[in-house]
Amino acid sequence: MPIFTRFTETIDKKEKKRIVSVTVKPVVTDCTGTIWFTDLMLQEGAMLSGYVINTETAQKKYATGDEYAVSGKRFFNGVVRGSAICIVFNLGKTSTGLDWKVYPNQNMRAGSVSLALGAGAHKATFTESANAGDELALLSSTRQCLKNGLATDKEGFFQYSAAGDSKHLVTVEEKKSARLYVEFQETEDGDVT
């Protein structure tokens, strides 16, 4: 029976320039046996996220007799002024995408509304300005970025929650506030396809 071990490494850029391509060459020396390299992945940020669609299994709704787990979609509401760390409690068995909606209470300049993981990795920024009462939506479930229901641009990544609890940095323009809504489906690994 093979034993798989997950290794992670951080690759630092020498200069603050856009990366166009990366070449990865796995090298093994001074050992015997059989080695399999699977799921080589590069991602932004200093922490391993694990939110990548697996090609072997499909996710399915988390279903259990656990009174604390929810088989339907879960949601949380909040308010942020300037910036705040929001904790999302995901009782599912695996990572899941998050559908965020941000409702500014005051007008916000372009690029001042963003969502990120932990201390700022995997960041997504709404590039357009927003008026008080607008709905900014970053929907992982449908891979859409919307402003008042219409497609809009973003820079960065759709958001996810790791299994357990995960921290999310929500930032709006300084000294301004917004209402927050986050929705997700708790999931577990499905059957092998």
Secondary structure in CASP SS format (residue, H / E / C, confidence):
PFRMAT SS
TARGET T0000
AUTHOR 0000-0000-0000
METHOD secondary structure of the structure
MODEL  1
M C 1.00
P C 1.00
I C 1.00
F C 1.00
T C 1.00
R C 1.00
F C 1.00
T C 1.00
E C 1.00
T C 1.00
I C 1.00
D C 1.00
K C 1.00
K C 1.00
E C 1.00
K C 1.00
K C 1.00
R C 1.00
I C 1.00
V C 1.00
S C 1.00
V C 1.00
T C 1.00
V C 1.00
K C 1.00
P C 1.00
V C 1.00
V C 1.00
T C 1.00
D C 1.00
C C 1.00
T C 1.00
G C 1.00
T C 1.00
I C 1.00
W C 1.00
F C 1.00
T C 1.00
D C 1.00
L C 1.00
M C 1.00
L C 1.00
Q C 1.00
E C 1.00
G C 1.00
A C 1.00
M C 1.00
L C 1.00
S C 1.00
G C 1.00
Y C 1.00
V C 1.00
I C 1.00
N C 1.00
T C 1.00
E C 1.00
T E 1.00
A E 1.00
Q E 1.00
K E 1.00
K E 1.00
Y C 1.00
A C 1.00
T C 1.00
G C 1.00
D C 1.00
E C 1.00
Y C 1.00
A C 1.00
V C 1.00
S C 1.00
G C 1.00
K E 1.00
R E 1.00
F E 1.00
F E 1.00
N E 1.00
G E 1.00
V E 1.00
V E 1.00
R E 1.00
G C 1.00
S E 1.00
A E 1.00
I E 1.00
C E 1.00
I E 1.00
V E 1.00
F E 1.00
N E 1.00
L C 1.00
G C 1.00
K C 1.00
T E 1.00
S C 1.00
T E 1.00
G E 1.00
L C 1.00
D E 1.00
W E 1.00
K E 1.00
V E 1.00
Y E 1.00
P E 1.00
N C 1.00
Q C 1.00
N C 1.00
M E 1.00
R C 1.00
A C 1.00
G C 1.00
S C 1.00
V E 1.00
S E 1.00
L E 1.00
A E 1.00
L E 1.00
G C 1.00
A C 1.00
G C 1.00
A E 1.00
H E 1.00
K E 1.00
A E 1.00
T E 1.00
F E 1.00
T C 1.00
E C 1.00
S C 1.00
A E 1.00
N C 1.00
A C 1.00
G C 1.00
D C 1.00
E C 1.00
L E 1.00
A E 1.00
L E 1.00
L E 1.00
S C 1.00
S C 1.00
T C 1.00
R C 1.00
Q E 1.00
C E 1.00
L E 1.00
K E 1.00
N C 1.00
G C 1.00
L E 1.00
A E 1.00
T C 1.00
D C 1.00
K E 1.00
E E 1.00
G E 1.00
F C 1.00
F C 1.00
Q C 1.00
Y E 1.00
S E 1.00
A C 1.00
A C 1.00
G E 1.00
D E 1.00
S E 1.00
K E 1.00
H E 1.00
L E 1.00
V E 1.00
T E 1.00
V C 1.00
E C 1.00
E C 1.00
K C 1.00
K C 1.00
S E 1.00
A E 1.00
R E 1.00
L E 1.00
Y E 1.00
V E 1.00
E E 1.00
F E 1.00
Q E 1.00
E C 1.00
T E 1.00
E E 1.00
D E 1.00
G E 1.00
D E 1.00
V E 1.00
T C 1.00
END
